[in-house]
Amino acid sequence: MSETCSHLAQMSVDAPRGPKGCEECLASGGQWVHLRLCRSCGHVGCCDDSPNKHATKHFKQTKHPIISSLETGETWSWCFVDNVAFVIE
């Protein structure tokens, strides 16, 4: 496991590309627990505590490495490739 994220240059998006909500859950009528923002393209997916784990599925399909929490008061991000959490200040 890496101690730092080597993919910070791929963080080009700061906001969701659509309405706030898991894109796939909104389309299918599914439900989510927490939301995650893909920092490469703005996709919003649900967390791994949600039934469908769309944020992780998005990473597996696209290889976009970094997600950030969209939850109020949370400022952390996660790099799937380096397996490391971090905060951008």
N, C-alpha and C positions, 0 to 999 in steps of 0.2 A: 504494500500500500504506500502510495506517495504521501508526503507530508504537505505538499503544495500542489496547486492546480497548474498544469502546464498548458491549459487551453483558454486562458483569460482573453487572449486576442480574438477568440471566436464569440465573445459576448458583444453582440452588436444591437440587441433589442432590449429596451427597458419597459415596454408596455405590451399588453395583450393585443393581438391583431383583430380581435372580435369582441363580442359581449363577454362580460365576466362570467365564467362558468366553464366547465369541462366541455370542450367542443364535441367530443363523441357522445358524452352522456346527454348533452342538450339535444343532439340529433336523434338519439335512440330512446330518450325518456328515462335514462339511467340516473343514478344518484351518486354523489361523491361525498367524501369526508373533508378533504382539504384540496386546495388548488395549487398547481405548480406551473410556472412560466418557463417555456423554452427560451433561453437567451440567444439562440441563433435565429429563430424565425417568428417568435411571438405566439406559438401554439400554447394553448392552455389545456392541461390535462389534469386528471385526478391523481392523488397520491397512492402509494402502495397500501395504505389502510383502507382505501376505497375498493369496492368489489371488482372493478375492471382495470385498475392500475394503468390508466391511459398515458400518464406521463412517462412511465418506464417503457410502455409499448411504443411510444413515439420515439424514444431514444433508440430502441432496438431496430426500428424501421429506418430512421434517418441518420443515426450516429451523431446527432447534435449532442455535444457532451455535457452542457451545463443547464441546470434548471434552478430557479429561485422560487422560494415560497411566495405565494400571493396572499397569505394570511395576514390580517391586521396585526401589527406589532412584531412580526417576524422579519428578520433581515438577512437570513442565511441563504446560501446557495449550495448546490451539490454538483460535483463533477463525477459523472458515471464512469468515465474512463480512468481517472486517477483515484477514484474511490475516496474522495475527500470532501468534507464540508468546510465552508469558509464564509466570511462576511466581507462585503465590499463597503467601505465607508466613504 
